[in-house]
């Protein structure tokens, strides 16, 4: 009986693993473009068609990258911790004859969020619309990045500020 139970357990494990690989492969195929060696962990939410991803990128669990009216460009050798959020858009908050919710935008209105090569973005960091993160930068866990980050800068805090530079 235990031989059958072990075989059944192995079969269930193998099917689940193959299914997880198939789901991730399908998700990767939905992005605008994806380089080689991209690892996408489970639980994410993405506006796939507006996102380009370079090669050798790791995207942790439960990340949310969205930019419905703009683009998100991710370079090579980038690491995202779990729960990272990239919000590439904003709402028109000016007073006007219509409500904020009813105002419409077209593709391109929100510009681009650009993340350079060899960047590390810590867990639960938030990157807002129009930000460029330079090559080799590090974003601390929980930071809220509202402005461009120069290459090799280490940024932390709310709002994010340069703590020092990598040496």
N, C-alpha and C positions, 0 to 999 in steps of 0.2 A: 504494500500500500504506500509506503513512504517513497518508493522509487517513482510511482505514478504521480504522487503529490509534488515531488521535486521536479519532475519533467513538466508538469502543468505550470508550476511556479516559474520555471525558466522560460516557458513559452509565453506566458503572460508578460513577464519582464521584457522579453525580446520584442513582442508586438508593441508594447507601450513605448519602448525606446525608438523603434522604427517609426512609429506614428509621430513622436516628438520631432524627429529629424525631418520627416515629410512636412510637418506644419511649419517648421522654421525655414525650410527651403522654399516653401510657397510664399511665406511672408517676405523673404529676401527678394523674391522675383517681382514683388509688387512695387518696390522702390523705383525711383526714376533711373538710378544706376547704382550698382554695387560692385566694389572691387573684390579681389580674392581674399580668402581667409577671414571673412567677417563672422564674428560670433554674436548671435542675437539671443539673449536669455528670454525667458518667458514673462508674460504679463504686461508687455508694452502696448502703447497706443500711439499710432503714427499717422500723419497725413502722407502716406507713402509716395504719391505721385509728385510731391514737391521736394523730396529729399534725395540728395546724392551722397553716397558713402564711399570713401576711398578703400584702400586695402588694409588688411591687418587691423581691423577695428573691433573692439569689444564693447558691447552695449549691455549693461547690467540689467537685472530684473526690474520690472515695473517702471521703465523709463517712458516718458511721454514727450514726443517731438511733434509739434503741430505748427503749421503755417499754411493756412488755407489760401491766403492771398499774397504769398511771397515764397521764398525758397530757403532751404537749409542745406548748406554745403559742408560736409565733414571730410577732413583730409585723411591722410594715411597715418597708421600707428597711433590711433586715438583710443583712450580708455575712458568709458563712462561707468561710474559707480552705480549702484542701485538707486532708483527713484529720481534720476536726473530729469529735469523738465526744461524743454526749449519751447518757448512760446514766441513764435515769429510774427505775431500780429498784435493789433491793438484796436480799440474802438474810438470812433469820433466822439469826443466828449463836449464839443462846442455846443452852446445853446443854439437851438434852431427850431424850425417849424415842425420837425418830426422827432420821434423818440430815438434814443441812441440805438436801440435794438432794431428799429426799422430801416436804418441807413444801410445802403449797400456799398460794397467794394468790388473791385475787379482784380483779377490776378495781376500781380506786380505792385499793387498799392502798398504792400507791407515791406518791400525790399527783400534783403537777404540777411540771414544769420550765417556767418562764416566761421568755421573752426579749422584752424591750421593743422599742420602735421605735428606728431609727437606731443599731443596735448593730453593731460590727465584731468578729468573733471570728477571731483569727489561726490560721494553719496548725497542725494537730495539737494544738489545745487540747482539753481534756477537761472536760465539765460534768457534774457528778454529781447524783444524785437530790435533788429538793426545792428546787433553787436557783432564785432569781429574779434576773435580770439587768436592772437598771434602764435606762430610756431613755438613749440617747446614750453608753452605756458602751463601753469598748474592752477586749477580752481579748487579751493578748499571745500570740504563737505559743508553743505548748508549755505554757501554763499549765494547772494543774489546779484548777478552781473547785469548792470544797466548801461555800462559804457564799454567802449573798446578796451581790449587788454593787449598791451604790447608783447612782442616776443620775449620769452623766458621769464615773464613776470609770474609771481606767486600772488594770487588774489584771494582774499577772504573777507567775510563780514557781510553786513546788510546795511546799506548797499555795499557791494564789493569794492574794495580799495586795494591798492598794491601794498603788500606787506614787505616784500623784498624781491630780489631777482635770483634766479638759479645761477650757481657759479660752477 
